Amino acid sequence: RFVAEFMGHSNFIAGRVIECSPSGHVTLEAAGLRITGRCSGRPAVGSAATAALRYERIGVAPDGSVGAGQGVEAVVTDVTYMGASLRIEARLAANAPGQAS
């Protein structure tokens, strides 16, 4: 986590490992979401883990434009112009089942 914080902004979401593949991908269940990503180790299924979601790897799309299981519903709460980019803050919908990869 220290390295992720040192390298810039990340969103950290604590959860439990529900799947770990031989290819180094791990799936967490956290805050009602299933989050799949790469993992350097081999955490045990059921163990606590934290996903670091890098802001530059997260996108915003209109309703209905993302395939099933490829996003979560959220409400944009703030947009800040940052020169070459925008900083968008969003709040997950109260019943936001989904998957972030």
C-alpha positions in Angstrom: 0.0 0.0 0.0 2.9 2.4 0.7 4.2 2.1 -2.8 0.7 2.7 -4.3 0.3 5.8 -2.1 3.8 7.0 -3.0 3.1 6.7 -6.7 0.1 8.9 -6.8 -3.6 8.9 -6.0 -5.5 5.6 -5.5 -8.8 4.6 -4.1 -8.3 1.8 -1.6 -11.2 -0.7 -1.0 -10.9 -3.4 1.6 -12.4 -6.7 1.0 -12.1 -10.5 1.1 -10.4 -12.7 -1.5 -13.0 -15.0 -3.3 -10.8 -16.3 -6.1 -7.1 -16.5 -6.9 -6.1 -17.8 -10.4 -2.7 -19.4 -11.3 -2.2 -16.5 -13.8 -1.8 -14.0 -10.8 -5.3 -12.5 -11.0 -7.3 -12.2 -7.8 -11.0 -11.4 -7.2 -12.1 -9.5 -4.1 -15.6 -9.0 -2.8 -15.7 -5.5 -1.3 -18.5 -3.1 -0.6 -20.9 -5.2 -2.5 -18.6 -5.3 -5.6 -16.5 -8.0 -7.2 -13.1 -6.5 -8.1 -10.7 -8.4 -10.3 -7.0 -7.4 -10.8 -3.4 -8.5 -10.8 -1.7 -9.6 -7.6 2.0 -10.2 -7.0 1.4 -12.9 -4.3 -1.0 -15.8 -3.9 -3.5 -14.7 -1.2 -5.7 -17.5 0.3 -9.3 -17.5 -0.5 -11.2 -15.9 2.4 -8.2 -13.7 3.5 -8.5 -10.0 3.9 -7.1 -7.9 1.1 -7.2 -4.3 -0.2 -7.7 -3.3 -3.9 -5.9 -0.2 -5.1 -7.9 1.4 -7.9 -5.8 3.9 -9.9 -7.8 6.9 -11.0 -6.3 6.9 -14.5 -7.6 3.3 -15.0 -11.2 4.2 -14.2 -13.6 5.6 -16.8 -17.0 7.3 -16.9 -19.6 6.2 -19.4 -23.3 7.0 -20.0 -25.9 4.6 -18.7 -26.3 1.5 -20.8 -23.0 2.0 -22.8 -20.9 -0.5 -20.8 -21.2 -4.3 -21.2 -22.8 -6.4 -18.4 -20.5 -7.0 -15.5 -18.1 -4.2 -16.6 -19.0 -1.3 -14.4 -20.9 0.0 -11.4 -23.6 2.6 -11.2 -22.5 5.9 -9.7 -23.6 9.5 -9.5 -21.1 12.2 -10.4 -20.8 14.6 -7.5 -18.0 17.0 -8.6 -16.0 17.8 -11.7 -12.8 19.9 -11.5 -10.9 21.1 -14.6 -7.2 20.1 -14.1 -5.6 21.5 -17.3 -5.0 18.5 -19.5 -7.5 16.3 -17.5 -10.6 16.4 -15.4 -10.9 15.2 -11.8 -14.3 13.5 -11.4 -15.7 12.5 -8.1 -18.6 10.1 -7.9 -20.7 8.3 -5.3 -21.6 4.7 -5.8 -25.4 4.1 -6.0 -26.8 2.6 -2.8 -27.6 -0.7 -4.6 -24.6 -0.8 -7.0 -24.0 -4.4 -7.7 -21.3 -4.9 -10.3 -17.8 -5.7 -11.1 -14.8 -3.4 -11.6 -11.8 -4.8 -13.5 
